[in-house]
């Protein structure tokens, strides 16, 4: 059923008078579930002009949807004519013409007779229509609507398989020292135990603990900025998975990435420069606000393994330039700080260095932006990784000069036995974390 028609007022000018209407359109980023930033819906019209041979007047208005309406899915978009006989009416979304109709009733028909809002980002959008008369007169009307389509649940991120590199020369393992603090350990638990991945299925965590005969301190999972399969929608802060992990008695570790899925190395809409320039600030700020509202501690592992070349946020791929990794990290961190988030522990986690990897010193955001420093260790699964993960820790200490706590994040379980027997290497006053992926 069509909603009540709301017609725009038309200002008619006689011959020799120039009509000028130029209201500014509301700016809306339209990213993910970001809310409308403020302002009212506007409806404008153009003035009539007098040509030789007589005066022509056009009066049009948007019949449906109504200004300020919240919409989703496919909607009807119709323009009514109350004066004049336009030769055609053009329909534009956010200033870009998408459709034209030359006969009444004048309706948008690019998506099978309706406007498919799932092809637009959630948020505020301006729908405008321009009518053209036979004597050069035109009239314009527009309304602002808010698109609010449901966001799908995150899909598990595929495990990256980095390209093999030559085996680097092993670095001597530092001498062990007496342990002075507890060891946190946990895992990223896939669907191999129960058919579903944790934390969406916490029975998978219980099964894992039964096999390990030990409770996990941490549970890690992945979430990108957006899902673009086939249209893009942005993921909100994962309150329910976080709460499931906390209720289990563990600490959530969220690996959050500035990319979309399905994941590819080339994602031109998700370059580091997009993050730095503020393109996604509205989304990031809303995410940070939701994290603050949850108000429980968690680890945030943002854009990890940034010294490799297998993710779209790496420097040297996807149009990313040297120096942008640390700038993007600091930009996101600054937004969280401005919102007042205090329950996040920031984990900067490169891959253990290998031949050809990017220098860690140029990637490190600085101690004031990092709480914990981590290492991704692929163990014997990939030939490029040193046998001992502690060799990689020495390299990070020497190159980055960070004094932050250092967790070890491994990609297979083969090295955990040796790691646990050398747990005294985690000798520092803050806790040390070990995690197998």
N, C-alpha and C positions, 0 to 999 in steps of 0.2 A: 504494500500500500504506500503511495506517495505521501510524503510529509506535507503539511500546509505550505503553500507557496509564500516565499518571502521575496518581494520584488525590490530591486534597487531603484532609487530615485534618479531621474535623469534631468540634467540641466540643459534646457533648450536655449540656444542662442540664435538671434536673428542675423541677417546678412551683415557682414562687416564687423562682427563681434567675435573675438577669439576666445574659445573655451579652454580653460586650463584647469585640469584636476590632476594632482600628482601626489596622492597620499603614499607614504612609504610603506612597503610591505613588511610584515613582521619577519624578523630573521629567526629561523629555527633550524638547529643542526640536524634534527631528525635521525639521531643515531640510537639504535637499540630501544630500550624501554625508557629512555630519558624523557622526563616530563616537560610540558610546555613551560617556557621560561617566563611568560607573562604577556599582557596586552590583550586587546579585544579583536574579534573577527571584524573585518572591514568589507564593505560593499561599495564599489565605485562605478560610475558611468561616465562615458564621454559625452561631449556636447554635439548637437546637430550643427551642420554647416549648410549655408545656402549656396546653391550652384545656379548658373544661368538656366533659366527655364522654370524656376520655382524652388520652393523650400522642401527639404526632406527631413523627417524626424524619425528617430529610432528610439524606442524605449524597451529595454530588456531587463530581466532579473533571473536569478537562480531559483528555480522552483524546488529543487531538491539536489543535494542535501542541504539542511539548514546550517547557517553560520554558527560556529561554536560546537557543532555536533561531534561526538566521539563515534568513530566508525571502525568497522573491521570487515574482512572478507570482501565480497563483491557488492558494490552499491550502485544504485541508479543515480545518474547525473543528468538533469534536464534543465534547459534554459527556456523560459517563456518569453514571448514577444507581446507587449501590450500596445505598442504603437509602431507603425512602419512595416515594411516588408523586406527583411534582409535577404540578400542573395546567398549568403552563407554565414555560418557561425563557427569560429574556431575555438577549440577547447585546449587549455594549457594547464599543466601541473607544475607549480613552482616556477612559472615563467617560461616553460618549455612546451611548445605546441605539440599535442599528441593526437589530435583528431579534428576533423571538420565535418559539418553537416549542412546540406544545402536545401533541406525541405523540412517543414514542420511535421510532427513535433521534433524540435531540435534536441537530440540526445547524444551523449557520448557513447560510442560503439566500438572502441578499439579492442575491448576484451569481451567480444561476443554480446555487446549491448549493455555493458556495465563497466564500472571502474574497479579493477582488481587492486585493492589496497595492500594485498600481501606483497606486491611488487615495490611498495614504498617502505621506507624505514618508519618505525614507530616514532610518533611525535607530531608536530604541527606541520601542516601543508596547506598551500594556497591553491584553490581551484578557481581559475578565471576563464571567462568566455568573452570573445570579441565578435560583435555583429558588424557586417559590412553592407551598406546600402548601395543601390544602383548608381547613386550620384556622388560617391566618395565619402559619404557620411559613415561614421562608425560609432558604436557604443560598446562600453566594457562594463562587466559586472564581475565581482569575485566574492568568495567566502573563504573563511579559514576553518579547517576541520582538524581534529586530532585523531590520528591513526593509532589504534591499540590492538594489534594482533597478538595472539598467544605466542610465547617463546617456547620452542621445543626443548626437551631435556638434552643436556650435553651428551654427545656421542664420545665414547672412549677414544682418546687420542692414540693413533698408531705408534708403536715403538719404532723409533728411528733406527736405521741401519747405516751407520757412517761407512764411507768408503774406506777400505783397508789402506793403511799407510805402512811404510817401512818401520821395522821395530827400532825404537830409539835405544841408545845405550842406557843401561840401567844406572840410576843414581843411588849411591850408597844409602842404606837405611840409617836414620839417626839412632843413636843409642837410646834404649828405653829408659824411662825415669819412673819413679814410683807414682802410682795413680793417686789423685787427691780429690776425685769427684765421681759422681755417678755417670753411667753411660746410658743414653737414650738410644733405643734401636727400634726399627719398624720396617715397613715394606709397602711397596705398591702391589696390590693383590689383584690379579686379573680374574678372568672368568673360568680358569682351568679347574678350580676346586668345586664350584657350585653351579657353573653355567652363567653366572652374573658377576660383574665387577664390583669390588668395594670402592666407595662406601655406599653405593646404591643397594648392595646386598651385604649386610654386616655379618651374615652367617659365614661368608667367605673368610672374614677375619678370624672368627672362632675356629674354623677348620684349620687355618694357617697356624694359629696358636697351639692347637692340639698336636700338630705335627712338629712344631718347634719346641713344644713343652715349655713355653714362656709367653707371657703377655707382651703385646707390642706397646711401646711407648708412643709411637707415632704411626699414622696411616696417611699415605700420600695419594693424591689423585690429581688429574689434569683438567684444566678448563681454559679454552682460548677466549679472545674477545667476542668472536661471533661465529655463527654457523651460516655459511653461504651455500647451502645445498637444498634447492637451487637459488632461493633468494636469501638475502642476508638478514638475520635477526641477532640481536646482541644478548649475551648471557648475563643475568643478574647475579648478584652475590649468592653463592650456593648455601643458603642458610640451612636447608634440610640435611644435605650431606654433612655439613659441619656439625650440626646438632647430633647426628647419628654417631659420628666419631667420638664426640665429647661424652655422650651417654654411655659409650662403651668403656670409657675411662682412659682414652688416648687423646693425643694432641693432633689436630688436623695439620697436614702439610699440603698447601695448595700451590701447585705449579701452574702459574697464570702467565699466558703468553699473548703478545700483541700481534695476533694473527687470526685468520679465519680457518675453519675446516670445511671441506677436506683440505688437508695440509699439503702445500707444495712449496718449493724453494722460491718460486716467483709469484708474489702476491702484491701487485703494484698498488693496491688500495691500503696495504698494511706495511708501508715502509717506515723505518725509524723516523724519517723526517716528518711523517704524518703525526706521529706521537709528539715529537718535539714542537711542531708548529701549533699544536692545540686542537687539531681536527677532532680528536676523541675526548677532549676535556670534559664535556657534559656527561658522557658515559662513565669515564673514570671517576669523576666526582660523585656520581650517584652510587657507583660500586663502593667507593670508600665510605660514603655515608651509611650504606647498608652494613658494611663491615663494622663500623663504629656502633651501630645500633645493636648488632649481635652481642658485642661487649664481652667476648670470651677470647682468650689468647689463642693464636695460631701462627704458624710459620708461613710466610709468603715467599715462594721461590719464583721470582719474576725473570722471564727471558733467560733461562738457564743455558749452559753449554755454549755461551756466546762466542767462544774462541774457535768454534768449528765452522763448518760450511754446509750443514744439513738442515738448518732451520731458516725461515725467511727473515728472522731478525738478526742474522749474522752480518757483520760488516764484510763487504766484498761480494755479496749476493743481493738480489732483489733491489738493486739500485742504492743500497745502503753505503754510506761513506765512512771513512775512518773518523773516529771520535764520536760518532752518533750513538753508539751503544751506551756509553756512560751518560751522555746528555739525556737520552730517552729515560734511563733509569732515574736520574735525578728529577726529571720533570714529573714523572708519575709519583715519586716519593714526596715531592713538594706539594702535590695536590692532596695526598693523604694527610700531610702535616697541616695544611690549611684547613682541612675539615675537622681536625682534632682527633685523629685516630691514634690510640695509644695501645691497642691490643694486638698489634702486628709486630712480628719479629721478621726482619728482612734478611733473606738468605741469598747471597750472591754466590752462584755455583757454576764455575766453568768446568769444562771437561779437563781431565788430566792432560798436561801438555804432550804434544807429539810433533813429529817433524812436519812443518808446514802450518801449524796452528798459529792463530793470531796472538801477538804479545799480550800477556795478561795485564801488564802495567798500563797499557793504553785503554784497557776496558774497565778498569776498576773505578767505581764512582767516588770512592773516598770513604774513610771510616765513619764520617758523620752521616752517611747514607746507607751503611751496611751494619747489621747487627751480628750476623754469622757469615763466615766464609765456608763454602763447601767445595767438594770435588766429585765429579762423576767419573767413576772408574769402571772400565769395561772388563777388567781382569783378563783371563786367558781367552775370552770369547773373541776378542779382536787382537791381532798381532801388534798393533801400534802401542798398546798400553803397557807401561812398566809392570813388572811382576808384583812389586810392592806398592800399594796405594800411598804408603808413607813417604816414598820417594817424591811423589807428586806434591804432597803437603809441604815438603821442604822447598820445592820449587816455588810454590805460591808464597810461602813466607819470605823467601829471598827476593822475589820479583815485586810483589805487591806491598810488602812491608806492613801488612795488616796485623793488628793485635787482637782481632775479633776471634771468638770461639770457632773451631774448625770441625764441621761434621764430614764424614766420609760417606759418599753416596755411590754404591756399586751397582753394576748392571747384571751381575750374575752371582751365584752363591758360592762359586768355587774358591774364592779367596777369603770367605768369612771365617773359616776355621783358623787360618793363619792370623787373621785380623784379631779374632777373639783371644788367641794365645798371646797376642802382643798388645793387649788393651792398655797396658801401662803407657803406651805412646800417647794416649789421650790425657796426658798429665798437664792439666792447667786448672786454675781455680774454677772457671765456668764449666758447666757440663760439656761432655763430648757426645756427639750423636753419630751413630752408625746406621745406615739404611741400605737395604738391598732392594733393587728395583727388579 
